[in-house]
Amino acid sequence: MRHGSIPGGRNAPYDPHEPGWGDSPYGNGHGQQPYIPQQPGHPHPTVPQQPQRGGYRPEEPQHGGGYPPQEPYAPYQQPGREAAGYDTGGYGDDGHGAEYGGYEDYGHEGDDGASTGTLTATQGDGADDDGHDDHDGGGRRGTRRRKKGKRRALRWVAIVTSVAILGTAGAAYAYYQHLNANIKKDALNLGDSQAAKSKANAAGQTPLNILLLGSDSRASKANQKLGGAKADADRKPLADVQMLLHVSADRSNMTVVSIPRDTRVTIPKCTDPDDGRVYPETTTDTINTSLQHGGPGCTVATWEKLTDISIDHFMMIDFAGVVSMADAVGGVPVCVLGNVWDKKSGLKLTKGDHTIKGQQALQWLRTRHGFEDGSDIGRTHAQHMYMNAMVRQLKSGTKLSDPGKLTGLAEAATKAVTVDTGLGTVKKLYDLGNNLKGVPTDRITMTTMPWGADPQNPTAHVVPTGAATKLFTLLRNDQAVDGKASKKKKADKSATTAKPSPKDEIAVTVQNGTGSASTPAVSGRAGTVTEKLKTLGFTQAESDSTPQSQSGSTITYASDDDKANALAVAKALKLPTGVVKKSSSAEGITLVIGADWTAGATYPAASSTDTKEVLDSASALNASDDSACMKVNPYYNW
């Protein structure tokens, strides 16, 4: 990575305070010394040359004199290409074609998180003026002159201090704008409809849901070097890594859910904001192709369709971004239970613990064949181990104590990501980081969506299972997946709730939404629940046969006048109040029975058994667990 584009970068000129490496006009090699006007490559007249660090060396002018010629960046030295062909367990084995020049489909974890900091510049300008004349002065006159001199000294100090402060503020603002300009932005949701916004808890707090995406784009030369397949430079990228990050409303716990890239889902109708192209809804494609339907906003729409969870933000990272972020945090510790060599991804490690960075980090995140049974599921587990380790690295604060390293981390983070327009400034990313950093490490759970073989293509695709529906229901209702209870905050006693109408005056429409792209609707669900409502006194309840498909059950209402009535319906059927949503498209009060309610006349309460089933089937890993070690596919030992 070239560092010469920022003050104090690797291409900065010789500075007597801290020798530099090149031709930037800013002065030093580490970005911590004030700007000193001078000619590149020439030493300060009062400071001895340091030829091994920063003196003028005509034989190596490109390095500012100091360092010997650098070898080409090793991670960019790609091995010979694999012959184009079909992969044995991913995108390519389902009849879609050759796997992009024979290289492993991209499967890296998007940094789950962007990491920024506040940079403070200092100026050591030392204008010293004691205010004294060349004589001692005597009596009152001397005293007046000394006082006058002191006042003049104070004026000079004030002037110099003001200049220093203004200069620092100006530099900080310019750098802040520079970081903002690094960030790429895109629309949040390209679908025609969105999931209802998360409901606030009793204390007025709302959950935070962020979609982390890893793109396999080959559009840039850096990505082509890292991922190969230059012929795919014009191909629309796939989102081969997708993780939903759910932070509880009280910020006491966090759950990260990965979805296998070959999960067949319903991709809703999406419209590309750049060219206006409309992509029709499809139920035959895998979730990683959703990125090709107009951009990350369509992947967000797909997740909302699948989970009925409102997505607040997305963050997307590509090959080069993974490399730069891994380098910026100083490497990430990982572990393997045996020697592993996956020639597809290039990963080659000996048994035991390793700290990986640069291209090796990307290789780890892309490796599929070398881990576990060689499927994409094992790859998600490796990504969880990596992400947990990175969380521990950042929480330890080791990278945040050195301003120079922090600058590098800020540069890497802002250049690495594409975010939604609502998250497109350093301040907003910083605020997001503050939201996340308070979550205790031992309350962060990494999971993989519970899955089963796709009935339509069992050898290539997977589909969500009933346990996946329970997992999404827990998150939608803001219940901790780890089973630990959060401290409940008392509701504001000053808040008043309107009284509902008599039950026999409340009209309710009931629809069956238990079907999905992979499973048919459970027959008779709307009728069963409608009859239950009538027995409870809601005599105007009626069923509607209009086909629906929802992961979670919802009760929607159109106007504020109907809110109390909608809540009364929820209470009668033992639905959590979080499923009650206001919707401008609703007609009266509408209950849609989702895939989370496939039996019974009243809503099934979540239990510890449900949580255990989710954890067992989702291969959960706690972020505080530093003993995790990846199983190696025996066919990829060396």
Buried (B, 14 or more C-beta within 10 A) or exposed (E): BEBBEBBBBBBBBBBBBBBBBBBBEBBBBBBBBBBBEBEBBEBBEEBEBBEEBBBBBEEBEEBBBBBEEEEEEEBBEBEEEBEBEBBEBBBBBBEBEBBBBBBBBBBBBBBBBBBBBEBEBEBEEEEEEEBBEEEEBEEEEEEEBBEEBEEBBEEBEEEBEEEBEEBBEEBBEEBBEBBBEBBBBBBBBBBEEBBBEBBEBBEEBBBBBBBBBBBBBBBBEBBBBBBBBBEBEEBBBBBBBBBBBBBBBBBBBBBBBBBBBBBBBBBBBBBBEEEEEEBEBBEEBBBBBBBBBBBBBBBBBBBBBBBBBBBBBBBBBBBBBBBBBBBBBBBBBBBBEBBBBBBBBBBBBEBEEBBBBBBBBBBBBBBBBBBBEBBBBBBBBBBBBBBBBBBBBBBEEEBBEBBEBBBBBBBBBBBBBBBBEEBBBBEBBBEBBEEBEEBEBEBBBBBBBBBBEBEEBEEBBBBBBBBBBBBBBBBBBBBBBBBEEBEEEEEEEEEEEEEBBEBEEBBBBBBBBBBBBBBEBBEEBBEBBBBBBBEBEBBBBEBBEEEBBBBBBBBBBBEEEBBBBBBBBBEBBEBBBBBBBBBEEBEBBBBBBBBBBBEEBEBBEBEEEBBEBBBEBBBBBBBBBBEBBBBBBEEBEE
